[in-house]
């Protein structure tokens, strides 16, 4: 099950959270793994811990993505799996959305994701798998998430079209939509710790399974989608959210 032996995988934003956990699962399944991230120290530490290759690359910078693709191709040749995971979450209510906040979130979560696929595509083997990390926020209408949600909704739309267009090469393209997951992304929002704790408690109470997801929960699904066990799955979106998306007013 989920055998990735002989496959080469790239995980963007692989130095923490869901990306880190997925890189770990990919490696355990037999893949050669390359992780990327913006922070050189964090990438180096994660790569050492995971015993994988780490390359510094900013998903917001298309030149950096070009250099990343060239380095991967030079050192590993073609790849089989691309997990487009790099992303940011910056909450703000309507009426308080700055141009900088818009540009950063759309730039990393959508533009960076799109061009990660576009630029890696020439070196993805036929029969490969692309998995985009999206979010149930694409559908929930959750307050303070307008731009984040829009970036993820756009990514899901791109995923569906990419799946259709890449089918002749037997390259499968799918999205994973996590609900609340215990990752460092929330700590990077700038919210005070007390406010973060209140937010987490309120959110957990709304989840039917009464817990946050763990990065490993998402990593297991991504590893399945990357494997030949999912060879008949493309253009799909998988909600992995403890049931919150089907019970949005649960208390």
Secondary structure as the mmCIF struct_conf table of DSSP 4:
data_model
#
loop_
_struct_conf.conf_type_id
_struct_conf.id
_struct_conf.beg_label_comp_id
_struct_conf.beg_label_asym_id
_struct_conf.beg_label_seq_id
_struct_conf.end_label_comp_id
_struct_conf.end_label_asym_id
_struct_conf.end_label_seq_id
TURN_TY1_P TURN_TY1_P1 UNK A 5 UNK A 6
STRN STRN1 UNK A 8 UNK A 11
TURN_TY1_P TURN_TY1_P2 UNK A 12 UNK A 15
BEND BEND1 UNK A 16 UNK A 16
HELX_RH_AL_P HELX_RH_AL_P1 UNK A 17 UNK A 28
TURN_TY1_P TURN_TY1_P3 UNK A 29 UNK A 30
STRN STRN2 UNK A 32 UNK A 37
BEND BEND2 UNK A 38 UNK A 38
HELX_RH_AL_P HELX_RH_AL_P2 UNK A 40 UNK A 50
TURN_TY1_P TURN_TY1_P4 UNK A 51 UNK A 51
BEND BEND3 UNK A 52 UNK A 52
STRN STRN3 UNK A 53 UNK A 56
TURN_TY1_P TURN_TY1_P5 UNK A 59 UNK A 60
HELX_RH_AL_P HELX_RH_AL_P3 UNK A 62 UNK A 76
BEND BEND4 UNK A 78 UNK A 78
STRN STRN4 UNK A 79 UNK A 84
STRN STRN5 UNK A 92 UNK A 92
TURN_TY1_P TURN_TY1_P6 UNK A 94 UNK A 95
HELX_RH_AL_P HELX_RH_AL_P4 UNK A 99 UNK A 106
HELX_RH_PI_P HELX_RH_PI_P1 UNK A 107 UNK A 112
HELX_RH_AL_P HELX_RH_AL_P5 UNK A 113 UNK A 120
HELX_RH_3T_P HELX_RH_3T_P1 UNK A 121 UNK A 123
STRN STRN6 UNK A 124 UNK A 133
TURN_TY1_P TURN_TY1_P7 UNK A 136 UNK A 136
HELX_RH_AL_P HELX_RH_AL_P6 UNK A 137 UNK A 140
TURN_TY1_P TURN_TY1_P8 UNK A 143 UNK A 144
STRN STRN7 UNK A 145 UNK A 145
HELX_RH_AL_P HELX_RH_AL_P7 UNK A 146 UNK A 166
HELX_RH_3T_P HELX_RH_3T_P2 UNK A 167 UNK A 169
TURN_TY1_P TURN_TY1_P9 UNK A 170 UNK A 170
STRN STRN8 UNK A 172 UNK A 178
BEND BEND5 UNK A 180 UNK A 180
STRN STRN9 UNK A 181 UNK A 181
BEND BEND6 UNK A 183 UNK A 183
TURN_TY1_P TURN_TY1_P10 UNK A 184 UNK A 185
HELX_RH_3T_P HELX_RH_3T_P3 UNK A 186 UNK A 188
BEND BEND7 UNK A 189 UNK A 189
HELX_RH_AL_P HELX_RH_AL_P8 UNK A 193 UNK A 206
BEND BEND8 UNK A 207 UNK A 207
TURN_TY1_P TURN_TY1_P11 UNK A 208 UNK A 209
BEND BEND9 UNK A 210 UNK A 211
STRN STRN10 UNK A 213 UNK A 213
HELX_RH_AL_P HELX_RH_AL_P9 UNK A 215 UNK A 226
BEND BEND10 UNK A 227 UNK A 227
HELX_RH_3T_P HELX_RH_3T_P4 UNK A 228 UNK A 230
TURN_TY1_P TURN_TY1_P12 UNK A 231 UNK A 232
BEND BEND11 UNK A 235 UNK A 235
STRN STRN11 UNK A 237 UNK A 240
BEND BEND12 UNK A 241 UNK A 241
TURN_TY1_P TURN_TY1_P13 UNK A 242 UNK A 243
HELX_RH_3T_P HELX_RH_3T_P5 UNK A 244 UNK A 246
TURN_TY1_P TURN_TY1_P14 UNK A 248 UNK A 249
#
